[in-house]
């Protein structure tokens, strides 16, 4: 991965798609024998995915808790 995916570019994705993208990035790094820490741009993208996931979870309506 040689570029950053911004939070704005991720907003249209649902939670499942975001998790798939996150895992795809980690799998790609693993295939190249790299860790996220070895690639600052990948790390930034993974953090952006986490931010969007957190925001979507916070906005999700919760059912009643009994």
C-alpha positions in Angstrom: 0.0 0.0 0.0 1.5 3.3 -1.0 -1.3 5.8 -0.1 -3.6 6.8 2.7 -7.3 6.1 2.6 -9.0 9.0 4.4 -11.9 8.9 6.7 -14.0 10.7 4.1 -13.3 8.0 1.5 -14.4 5.3 4.1 -17.7 6.9 5.2 -19.8 5.2 2.6 -18.7 1.7 3.7 -20.7 -0.3 6.2 -19.2 -2.0 9.2 -18.6 -5.3 7.4 -16.9 -3.6 4.5 -14.7 -1.6 6.8 -13.6 -4.8 8.7 -12.9 -6.5 5.4 -10.8 -3.6 4.2 -8.9 -3.6 7.5 -8.2 -7.3 7.3 -7.3 -7.1 3.6 -4.6 -4.5 4.5 -3.2 -6.6 7.3 -3.2 -9.7 5.1 -1.4 -7.8 2.3 1.2 -6.6 4.8 1.6 -10.2 6.1 2.1 -11.6 2.6 5.0 -9.1 2.1 6.4 -10.1 5.5 5.7 -6.6 6.9 4.0 -5.3 10.0 1.8 -2.2 10.1 4.5 -0.5 12.1 6.8 -1.0 9.1 4.5 1.1 6.8 3.4 4.5 8.3 0.9 5.0 5.5 -0.8 1.7 6.1 -0.8 2.5 9.9 -2.6 5.8 9.2 -5.1 4.0 6.9 -5.8 1.3 9.6 -6.3 4.1 12.2 -8.7 5.9 9.8 -10.7 2.7 9.4 -10.9 2.2 13.2 -12.1 5.9 13.6 -14.9 5.4 11.1 -15.9 2.1 12.7 -16.0 3.7 16.1 -18.1 6.6 14.7 -20.5 4.3 13.0 -20.9 2.2 16.1 -21.6 5.3 18.2 -24.3 6.4 15.8 -26.0 3.0 15.6 -29.3 3.1 17.5 -29.3 0.7 20.4 -32.2 -1.4 21.4 -33.7 -1.3 24.9 -31.7 -2.9 27.6 -33.7 -4.8 30.2 
